[in-house]
Amino acid sequence: MSMLHILWIIVQIVIGYQLVIPFILYVFYILKGGYKAANNLTPPAEKDYAIIVTAYEQTTLLPAVVESILKLDYSNYLVYIVADNCDISDLHFNDERVILLRPETVLAGNTRSHFYAIAHFKRNHEILTIIDSDNLVEPNYLKELSPFFEAGFEAVQGVRAAKNLNTTYACLDAARDIYYHFYDCEVLFTLGSSATLSGSGMAFTTSLYKDALEKLDVKGAGFDKVLQAQIVKNDKRIAFAYNAVVYDEKTTHSDQLVKQRSRWINTWFKYFGYGFNIIGRGIKNFSINQFLFGIILLRPPLFLFILASGLCCFINLFIFPVYSLIWVIAMAMFVFAKKAPY
């Protein structure tokens, strides 16, 4: 066997194992009995929430998200809107629970906006939750988060469902979310690891959020990647709240899709190295939480490794046809390891 052949096998293994891992995790998920966490938690007394909504340059959708928040079936919360580099002359909120903040200087960063809100808290909120300016929330959102904090978790990720399915691109974006919600949240959490964070629809104890990011100045996209790594490095688990739903605006045009995918690729290359560190910690600490989470962090964006898998299968048709059969089997495993959509 030539060195070139060996290298080709190694490349295929590095790409192809991503197709098989979901099937393996799915089998253990079924053996474990599926997702049952929410059924075993006791509804707590109302906790004190800070709901942080960040906007950068655009305020058009803020009235809608605030309206949905004020319809929450919950009473113990305040809403902090951080309008960074925004014209707020047309924004008027008459409810005293809504605090509109406009930083004196441009922050241009998610975590900077979050800490700006924290610095202007009207009281010492026990928990903060992060909502994007284009989100809408279900009325039971906070009620679905609270039992996990009562159970001792310090970080919880909810579900980001599609707010719009009006174009093919929006449907593709939503389909991707279904996959990630199931494997990266429901399955991982059920198996004793942590749900991955999604940028919004997530909540933390204020102390945990500050401990994780207060000394870091995270620039550009990917603050959630840094945050989840900081949490799991300490072997804390991120819970998954199946019924805590926020509705997220999905990509509707091809140019948006290209920019979004480019951003994801850049973010993955920037932060995937966390996976090696966390896997190492998992082996050292005998932690299934860290080990499984680290493996998932090494995976490239979904569309990228599926395209790479298809390319490998096609190339093998001309050089090693039997390998193409292996790729077909791996792809079948990837497709059949699924659950009905939410």
TIZA-340909 format. One record per residue (C-alpha): x, y, z; residue number from 1. Coordinates in Angstrom, 2 decimals, always signed. Layout:
N
+---------+---------+---------+-----+
:       u :       v :       w :   i :
+---------+---------+---------+-----+
:       X :       Y :       Z : NUM :
...
+---------+---------+---------+-----+
# end
This chain:
342
+---------+---------+---------+-----+
:       u :       v :       w :   i :
+---------+---------+---------+-----+
:   +0.00 :   +0.00 :   +0.00 :   1 :
:   +1.55 :   +3.31 :   -1.07 :   2 :
:   +2.00 :   +6.32 :   +1.19 :   3 :
:   -0.47 :   +8.26 :   -0.99 :   4 :
:   -3.07 :   +5.54 :   -0.48 :   5 :
:   -2.55 :   +5.62 :   +3.28 :   6 :
:   -2.90 :   +9.41 :   +3.35 :   7 :
:   -6.12 :   +9.13 :   +1.33 :   8 :
:   -7.52 :   +6.64 :   +3.85 :   9 :
:   -6.60 :   +8.95 :   +6.74 :  10 :
:   -8.27 :  +11.94 :   +5.07 :  11 :
:  -11.44 :   +9.91 :   +4.54 :  12 :
:  -11.50 :   +8.71 :   +8.14 :  13 :
:  -11.10 :  +12.28 :   +9.43 :  14 :
:  -14.07 :  +13.37 :   +7.30 :  15 :
:  -16.19 :  +10.22 :   +7.44 :  16 :
:  -16.31 :   +9.57 :  +11.18 :  17 :
:  -18.60 :  +12.60 :  +11.43 :  18 :
:  -21.23 :  +10.61 :   +9.53 :  19 :
:  -21.03 :   +7.65 :  +11.89 :  20 :
:  -20.88 :   +9.40 :  +15.27 :  21 :
:  -24.52 :  +10.62 :  +15.14 :  22 :
:  -25.68 :   +7.01 :  +14.58 :  23 :
:  -23.63 :   +5.76 :  +17.53 :  24 :
:  -24.92 :   +8.54 :  +19.77 :  25 :
:  -28.46 :   +7.89 :  +18.59 :  26 :
:  -28.22 :   +4.19 :  +19.53 :  27 :
:  -27.09 :   +5.10 :  +23.07 :  28 :
:  -29.81 :   +7.76 :  +23.22 :  29 :
:  -32.47 :   +5.13 :  +22.43 :  30 :
:  -30.98 :   +2.68 :  +24.93 :  31 :
:  -31.05 :   +5.44 :  +27.54 :  32 :
:  -34.77 :   +5.89 :  +26.96 :  33 :
:  -34.69 :   +9.25 :  +25.18 :  34 :
:  -35.11 :  +12.71 :  +26.60 :  35 :
:  -36.78 :  +12.66 :  +30.03 :  36 :
:  -35.05 :  +15.45 :  +31.93 :  37 :
:  -37.93 :  +17.95 :  +31.95 :  38 :
:  -40.39 :  +15.37 :  +33.27 :  39 :
:  -38.41 :  +14.83 :  +36.45 :  40 :
:  -37.98 :  +18.44 :  +37.47 :  41 :
:  -40.07 :  +20.20 :  +40.08 :  42 :
:  -41.55 :  +23.62 :  +39.13 :  43 :
:  -39.82 :  +26.18 :  +41.38 :  44 :
:  -40.91 :  +29.49 :  +42.81 :  45 :
:  -40.34 :  +32.37 :  +40.40 :  46 :
:  -36.70 :  +33.32 :  +40.01 :  47 :
:  -35.53 :  +36.83 :  +39.20 :  48 :
:  -34.60 :  +37.15 :  +35.50 :  49 :
:  -32.82 :  +39.82 :  +33.51 :  50 :
:  -33.83 :  +39.51 :  +29.85 :  51 :
:  -31.08 :  +41.07 :  +27.72 :  52 :
:  -32.00 :  +42.06 :  +24.16 :  53 :
:  -29.15 :  +43.35 :  +22.01 :  54 :
:  -29.45 :  +45.37 :  +18.82 :  55 :
:  -26.72 :  +46.78 :  +16.61 :  56 :
:  -27.55 :  +49.64 :  +14.22 :  57 :
:  -31.04 :  +48.23 :  +13.51 :  58 :
:  -34.09 :  +48.76 :  +15.74 :  59 :
:  -36.93 :  +47.85 :  +13.38 :  60 :
:  -37.76 :  +44.54 :  +15.05 :  61 :
:  -37.36 :  +45.65 :  +18.67 :  62 :
:  -41.02 :  +46.58 :  +19.27 :  63 :
:  -42.11 :  +43.08 :  +18.21 :  64 :
:  -39.66 :  +41.23 :  +20.46 :  65 :
:  -40.50 :  +43.46 :  +23.43 :  66 :
:  -44.21 :  +42.91 :  +22.83 :  67 :
:  -43.71 :  +39.14 :  +22.91 :  68 :
:  -41.60 :  +39.36 :  +26.08 :  69 :
:  -44.22 :  +41.40 :  +27.88 :  70 :
:  -46.71 :  +38.60 :  +27.18 :  71 :
:  -44.65 :  +36.14 :  +29.19 :  72 :
:  -46.60 :  +34.12 :  +31.71 :  73 :
:  -44.21 :  +35.28 :  +34.39 :  74 :
:  -43.88 :  +38.28 :  +36.66 :  75 :
:  -40.37 :  +38.44 :  +38.12 :  76 :
:  -38.24 :  +39.90 :  +35.33 :  77 :
:  -36.89 :  +43.10 :  +33.79 :  78 :
:  -36.02 :  +43.66 :  +30.14 :  79 :
:  -32.76 :  +45.40 :  +29.24 :  80 :
:  -32.50 :  +46.57 :  +25.63 :  81 :
:  -28.98 :  +47.51 :  +24.59 :  82 :
:  -29.33 :  +49.62 :  +21.44 :  83 :
:  -25.71 :  +49.82 :  +20.30 :  84 :
:  -25.00 :  +52.45 :  +17.65 :  85 :
:  -28.75 :  +52.85 :  +17.10 :  86 :
:  -31.11 :  +55.76 :  +16.60 :  87 :
:  -33.60 :  +55.31 :  +19.44 :  88 :
:  -35.63 :  +58.46 :  +18.85 :  89 :
:  -38.59 :  +56.39 :  +17.61 :  90 :
:  -38.43 :  +53.78 :  +20.36 :  91 :
:  -40.94 :  +54.30 :  +23.15 :  92 :
:  -41.73 :  +51.66 :  +25.76 :  93 :
:  -44.25 :  +52.62 :  +28.39 :  94 :
:  -43.90 :  +49.51 :  +30.53 :  95 :
:  -41.66 :  +50.10 :  +33.56 :  96 :
:  -40.21 :  +46.61 :  +33.17 :  97 :
:  -38.44 :  +47.70 :  +29.98 :  98 :
:  -35.14 :  +49.56 :  +30.37 :  99 :
:  -33.79 :  +51.07 :  +27.16 : 100 :
:  -30.02 :  +51.54 :  +27.15 : 101 :
:  -27.95 :  +53.34 :  +24.53 : 102 :
:  -24.19 :  +53.09 :  +25.15 : 103 :
:  -22.31 :  +56.37 :  +24.90 : 104 :
:  -19.67 :  +54.76 :  +22.67 : 105 :
:  -20.06 :  +52.06 :  +20.06 : 106 :
:  -19.57 :  +48.61 :  +21.62 : 107 :
:  -19.76 :  +46.49 :  +18.44 : 108 :
:  -19.80 :  +43.18 :  +20.28 : 109 :
:  -22.31 :  +40.80 :  +21.84 : 110 :
:  -20.49 :  +40.26 :  +25.11 : 111 :
:  -19.75 :  +43.98 :  +25.44 : 112 :
:  -23.47 :  +44.67 :  +25.11 : 113 :
:  -24.30 :  +41.96 :  +27.64 : 114 :
:  -21.87 :  +43.35 :  +30.20 : 115 :
:  -23.13 :  +46.86 :  +29.54 : 116 :
:  -26.60 :  +45.62 :  +30.48 : 117 :
:  -25.23 :  +43.85 :  +33.56 : 118 :
:  -23.53 :  +47.07 :  +34.67 : 119 :
:  -26.92 :  +48.81 :  +34.47 : 120 :
:  -29.01 :  +46.17 :  +36.25 : 121 :
:  -31.69 :  +47.74 :  +38.43 : 122 :
:  -31.33 :  +44.90 :  +40.91 : 123 :
:  -29.14 :  +41.85 :  +41.43 : 124 :
:  -30.84 :  +39.43 :  +39.06 : 125 :
:  -30.17 :  +35.79 :  +39.83 : 126 :
:  -30.43 :  +34.71 :  +36.19 : 127 :
:  -29.94 :  +36.39 :  +32.84 : 128 :
:  -31.27 :  +35.20 :  +29.50 : 129 :
:  -30.14 :  +36.42 :  +26.09 : 130 :
:  -32.58 :  +37.18 :  +23.29 : 131 :
:  -31.75 :  +38.51 :  +19.82 : 132 :
:  -33.52 :  +41.57 :  +18.44 : 133 :
:  -35.17 :  +39.46 :  +15.71 : 134 :
:  -36.50 :  +36.79 :  +18.12 : 135 :
:  -39.95 :  +36.23 :  +19.54 : 136 :
:  -40.56 :  +34.24 :  +22.72 : 137 :
:  -43.22 :  +31.77 :  +23.77 : 138 :
:  -45.26 :  +32.89 :  +26.82 : 139 :
:  -43.97 :  +29.93 :  +28.89 : 140 :
:  -40.31 :  +30.55 :  +28.02 : 141 :
:  -39.11 :  +31.52 :  +31.51 : 142 :
:  -41.30 :  +28.92 :  +33.21 : 143 :
:  -39.65 :  +26.21 :  +31.12 : 144 :
:  -36.15 :  +27.43 :  +32.00 : 145 :
:  -36.63 :  +27.76 :  +35.74 : 146 :
:  -36.92 :  +24.06 :  +36.73 : 147 :
:  -33.43 :  +23.40 :  +35.40 : 148 :
:  -31.96 :  +26.14 :  +37.58 : 149 :
:  -33.92 :  +24.76 :  +40.51 : 150 :
:  -32.31 :  +21.38 :  +39.80 : 151 :
:  -28.85 :  +22.94 :  +40.14 : 152 :
:  -27.88 :  +23.70 :  +36.55 : 153 :
:  -26.24 :  +27.07 :  +35.95 : 154 :
:  -26.62 :  +27.19 :  +32.17 : 155 :
:  -29.60 :  +26.25 :  +29.99 : 156 :
:  -30.17 :  +26.30 :  +26.23 : 157 :
:  -33.69 :  +26.48 :  +24.82 : 158 :
:  -34.99 :  +25.75 :  +21.33 : 159 :
:  -34.68 :  +28.28 :  +18.52 : 160 :
:  -37.60 :  +27.48 :  +16.24 : 161 :
:  -38.18 :  +29.05 :  +12.83 : 162 :
:  -40.10 :  +32.31 :  +12.81 : 163 :
:  -40.37 :  +32.28 :   +9.02 : 164 :
:  -40.45 :  +29.50 :   +6.41 : 165 :
:  -41.32 :  +31.69 :   +3.45 : 166 :
:  -38.41 :  +30.75 :   +1.18 : 167 :
:  -36.39 :  +27.66 :   +0.30 : 168 :
:  -33.36 :  +29.18 :   +2.02 : 169 :
:  -35.36 :  +29.72 :   +5.22 : 170 :
:  -36.50 :  +26.09 :   +5.15 : 171 :
:  -32.91 :  +24.88 :   +4.69 : 172 :
:  -31.80 :  +27.05 :   +7.60 : 173 :
:  -34.61 :  +25.68 :   +9.77 : 174 :
:  -33.79 :  +22.07 :   +8.79 : 175 :
:  -30.22 :  +22.60 :   +9.94 : 176 :
:  -31.51 :  +23.83 :  +13.31 : 177 :
:  -33.66 :  +20.71 :  +13.73 : 178 :
:  -30.55 :  +18.56 :  +13.32 : 179 :
:  -28.49 :  +20.59 :  +15.79 : 180 :
:  -31.28 :  +20.80 :  +18.37 : 181 :
:  -31.61 :  +17.05 :  +18.35 : 182 :
:  -27.99 :  +15.85 :  +18.24 : 183 :
:  -26.11 :  +18.77 :  +19.76 : 184 :
:  -28.67 :  +19.46 :  +22.46 : 185 :
:  -31.17 :  +16.70 :  +23.18 : 186 :
:  -28.94 :  +13.68 :  +22.53 : 187 :
:  -25.82 :  +15.11 :  +24.16 : 188 :
:  -27.70 :  +16.25 :  +27.26 : 189 :
:  -29.50 :  +12.91 :  +27.58 : 190 :
:  -26.17 :  +11.06 :  +27.43 : 191 :
:  -24.74 :  +13.11 :  +30.31 : 192 :
:  -22.94 :  +15.78 :  +28.33 : 193 :
:  -23.94 :  +19.39 :  +27.58 : 194 :
:  -26.18 :  +21.07 :  +25.03 : 195 :
:  -24.31 :  +23.36 :  +22.67 : 196 :
:  -25.16 :  +27.06 :  +22.83 : 197 :
:  -26.93 :  +28.82 :  +19.97 : 198 :
:  -26.33 :  +32.52 :  +20.53 : 199 :
:  -29.81 :  +33.29 :  +21.90 : 200 :
:  -32.60 :  +31.50 :  +23.70 : 201 :
:  -30.11 :  +30.63 :  +26.42 : 202 :
:  -29.91 :  +31.48 :  +30.10 : 203 :
:  -27.25 :  +31.48 :  +32.82 : 204 :
:  -26.86 :  +32.36 :  +36.43 : 205 :
:  -25.45 :  +35.86 :  +36.39 : 206 :
:  -22.46 :  +34.75 :  +38.44 : 207 :
:  -21.57 :  +32.00 :  +35.94 : 208 :
:  -21.80 :  +34.32 :  +32.94 : 209 :
:  -19.58 :  +36.88 :  +34.61 : 210 :
:  -17.04 :  +34.28 :  +35.73 : 211 :
:  -16.87 :  +32.81 :  +32.21 : 212 :
:  -16.47 :  +35.97 :  +30.13 : 213 :
:  -15.77 :  +38.98 :  +32.34 : 214 :
:  -12.01 :  +38.77 :  +31.74 : 215 :
:  -12.31 :  +38.03 :  +28.01 : 216 :
:  -13.02 :  +40.49 :  +25.22 : 217 :
:  -14.60 :  +38.29 :  +22.57 : 218 :
:  -14.64 :  +40.05 :  +19.22 : 219 :
:  -16.70 :  +39.15 :  +16.17 : 220 :
:  -19.02 :  +36.19 :  +15.84 : 221 :
:  -18.73 :  +33.15 :  +18.06 : 222 :
:  -19.09 :  +34.44 :  +21.62 : 223 :
:  -21.34 :  +31.44 :  +22.32 : 224 :
:  -18.50 :  +29.11 :  +21.28 : 225 :
:  -16.15 :  +30.72 :  +23.78 : 226 :
:  -18.82 :  +30.75 :  +26.48 : 227 :
:  -19.72 :  +27.07 :  +26.14 : 228 :
:  -16.04 :  +26.10 :  +26.16 : 229 :
:  -15.44 :  +28.08 :  +29.33 : 230 :
:  -18.40 :  +26.40 :  +31.02 : 231 :
:  -17.56 :  +22.82 :  +30.00 : 232 :
:  -13.84 :  +23.27 :  +30.77 : 233 :
:  -14.95 :  +23.48 :  +34.40 : 234 :
:  -17.04 :  +20.32 :  +33.87 : 235 :
:  -20.31 :  +22.15 :  +34.37 : 236 :
:  -23.18 :  +20.88 :  +32.24 : 237 :
:  -25.37 :  +23.01 :  +29.96 : 238 :
:  -28.93 :  +21.76 :  +30.23 : 239 :
:  -31.38 :  +21.55 :  +27.34 : 240 :
:  -34.88 :  +22.96 :  +27.88 : 241 :
:  -36.97 :  +21.19 :  +25.24 : 242 :
:  -40.02 :  +23.44 :  +25.71 : 243 :
:  -38.32 :  +26.82 :  +26.22 : 244 :
:  -38.93 :  +28.15 :  +22.71 : 245 :
:  -37.81 :  +31.34 :  +21.00 : 246 :
:  -38.59 :  +32.03 :  +17.35 : 247 :
:  -35.62 :  +33.03 :  +15.23 : 248 :
:  -35.58 :  +34.86 :  +11.88 : 249 :
:  -34.25 :  +32.48 :   +9.23 : 250 :
:  -32.16 :  +33.37 :   +6.18 : 251 :
:  -34.35 :  +34.28 :   +3.19 : 252 :
:  -31.96 :  +35.22 :   +0.37 : 253 :
:  -28.95 :  +33.59 :   -1.30 : 254 :
:  -26.55 :  +36.42 :   -0.43 : 255 :
:  -27.54 :  +36.13 :   +3.23 : 256 :
:  -26.95 :  +32.38 :   +3.06 : 257 :
:  -23.46 :  +32.81 :   +1.59 : 258 :
:  -22.49 :  +35.38 :   +4.25 : 259 :
:  -23.93 :  +33.18 :   +7.00 : 260 :
:  -22.03 :  +30.08 :   +5.85 : 261 :
:  -18.82 :  +32.07 :   +5.45 : 262 :
:  -19.21 :  +33.36 :   +8.98 : 263 :
:  -19.77 :  +29.84 :  +10.31 : 264 :
:  -16.68 :  +28.50 :   +8.54 : 265 :
:  -14.53 :  +31.33 :   +9.93 : 266 :
:  -15.95 :  +30.80 :  +13.42 : 267 :
:  -15.32 :  +27.07 :  +13.30 : 268 :
:  -11.69 :  +27.47 :  +12.20 : 269 :
:  -11.22 :  +30.06 :  +14.90 : 270 :
:  -12.60 :  +28.00 :  +17.78 : 271 :
:  -12.59 :  +24.28 :  +16.89 : 272 :
:   -9.29 :  +23.86 :  +18.72 : 273 :
:  -11.21 :  +24.09 :  +22.00 : 274 :
:  -12.35 :  +20.55 :  +21.22 : 275 :
:   -8.88 :  +19.03 :  +21.68 : 276 :
:   -8.46 :  +20.75 :  +25.05 : 277 :
:  -11.86 :  +19.62 :  +26.29 : 278 :
:  -11.39 :  +16.03 :  +25.07 : 279 :
:   -8.09 :  +15.96 :  +26.93 : 280 :
:   -9.77 :  +17.20 :  +30.09 : 281 :
:  -12.50 :  +14.61 :  +29.65 : 282 :
:   -9.97 :  +11.77 :  +29.46 : 283 :
:   -8.02 :  +13.12 :  +32.44 : 284 :
:  -11.16 :  +13.65 :  +34.55 : 285 :
:  -13.06 :  +10.58 :  +33.29 : 286 :
:  -15.81 :  +13.04 :  +32.35 : 287 :
:  -18.37 :  +11.96 :  +29.75 : 288 :
:  -19.58 :  +15.58 :  +29.73 : 289 :
:  -16.24 :  +16.93 :  +28.56 : 290 :
:  -15.29 :  +14.01 :  +26.31 : 291 :
:  -18.49 :  +13.96 :  +24.21 : 292 :
:  -18.70 :  +17.74 :  +24.05 : 293 :
:  -15.10 :  +17.99 :  +22.84 : 294 :
:  -15.79 :  +15.53 :  +20.03 : 295 :
:  -18.74 :  +17.61 :  +18.84 : 296 :
:  -16.65 :  +20.80 :  +18.89 : 297 :
:  -14.23 :  +19.25 :  +16.39 : 298 :
:  -17.00 :  +18.75 :  +13.82 : 299 :
:  -17.06 :  +21.29 :  +10.99 : 300 :
:  -20.33 :  +22.97 :   +9.97 : 301 :
:  -22.92 :  +20.45 :   +8.79 : 302 :
:  -23.03 :  +21.57 :   +5.16 : 303 :
:  -19.23 :  +21.45 :   +4.93 : 304 :
:  -18.67 :  +17.85 :   +6.01 : 305 :
:  -21.66 :  +16.59 :   +4.00 : 306 :
:  -20.22 :  +18.19 :   +0.86 : 307 :
:  -16.79 :  +16.76 :   +1.66 : 308 :
:  -18.31 :  +13.31 :   +2.18 : 309 :
:  -20.09 :  +13.45 :   -1.16 : 310 :
:  -16.88 :  +14.51 :   -2.88 : 311 :
:  -14.93 :  +11.63 :   -1.34 : 312 :
:  -17.59 :   +9.16 :   -2.43 : 313 :
:  -17.49 :  +10.52 :   -5.99 : 314 :
:  -13.69 :  +10.42 :   -6.23 : 315 :
:  -13.61 :   +6.83 :   -5.01 : 316 :
:  -15.86 :   +5.74 :   -7.87 : 317 :
:  -12.82 :   +6.22 :  -10.15 : 318 :
:   -9.98 :   +5.02 :   -7.93 : 319 :
:  -11.27 :   +2.69 :   -5.16 : 320 :
:  -14.92 :   +1.76 :   -5.88 : 321 :
:  -15.22 :   -0.37 :   -2.76 : 322 :
:  -14.58 :   +2.74 :   -0.66 : 323 :
:  -17.58 :   +4.37 :   -2.34 : 324 :
:  -19.73 :   +1.55 :   -0.98 : 325 :
:  -18.41 :   +2.28 :   +2.52 : 326 :
:  -19.29 :   +5.96 :   +2.05 : 327 :
:  -22.83 :   +5.04 :   +0.95 : 328 :
:  -23.25 :   +2.89 :   +4.08 : 329 :
:  -21.94 :   +5.72 :   +6.29 : 330 :
:  -24.30 :   +8.21 :   +4.64 : 331 :
:  -27.21 :   +5.81 :   +5.17 : 332 :
:  -26.31 :   +5.56 :   +8.86 : 333 :
:  -26.26 :   +9.35 :   +9.06 : 334 :
:  -29.67 :   +9.66 :   +7.37 : 335 :
:  -31.43 :   +6.93 :   +9.35 : 336 :
:  -30.19 :   +8.11 :  +12.74 : 337 :
:  -32.88 :  +10.70 :  +13.16 : 338 :
:  -35.91 :  +11.63 :  +15.16 : 339 :
:  -39.20 :  +13.17 :  +14.08 : 340 :
:  -38.99 :  +17.00 :  +13.89 : 341 :
:  -40.06 :  +19.11 :  +16.84 : 342 :
+---------+---------+---------+-----+
# end
